[in-house]
Amino acid sequence: MRVTSRFHAGLIWAIAFLMPIVFSGCGIATWREVYCSNQPHGNARACVQEKCGLADCSVEIAVKQDAVSELIGYARGCVIDFAQAAWVGSTVGVFVDGGTCQQIRAAYDLASKREVPFSAVEGAVRSAIIKEYGVRPNELKTAGGDIFKWATYPGDGLQRRSKDEFSIRYPH
């Protein structure tokens, strides 16, 4: 009986160890940082990560400083179609178009080590998208003057410059 118990324990350990390796190698389970923004004149980063399993994907927004990582945004059942961050001093704002789960907005202040309302950095994120992607006035007008609408893919099958350019800059 002892041999059987050791055999089963070894088999269970081997399965538990090898399954994640096998699944990730087949593309069944994946994890990747799709977009990161470094804090100017600082040592922090805001990263947007996509974690996919057998059934669906989730999006996580994390702020990393030194060896500490703080999860500031999460949505399940979505993928990353677009992401942009902007820093205002010690505060970062992150906007993500999560595809089927639509827009994800998060903001975090490193100085106080807490989440803050996105509205505190919304203007900086809007400006960063316009500057980073060279959004033209006619494009903004087509989006009803809303840069976040310009950056959000509506899933209608038509090409969008926001999604196309993001995919080129940050292939995933």
C-alpha angles and dihedrals in degrees: 000000000000092000091051092050092049090046092051092045090051092046092050091048092049092050092047091049099043102040096073090047093049094045095047091048090054093048091249094118119026139166126189142158103237099180135012133179122199120219109247110241091002144081101244133101134197111211134186112211132191120208117187129188135173097293108025149342133253132204123221128187114203135179113213126196122169105320095334123098123188121195107222102166137026138172130172129213097032146096133217114264096160139358136181134171133193130194124215105183107299094347125090128194121198128194121191131181100214097189108225093018090050122210125008117191126184138165132188135184113214093195094060093027093227141107115264132194113283088230088073090071102017094110092052092050091049091051092046092055092048092048098040095049099031092236108198123221092247091054091050090048090051088054091053091256092296114123091193089057088050089053095047117087108219094206094241095133094248120122117257123197091219094058094038095050093044090053091051094048095042109025114196 
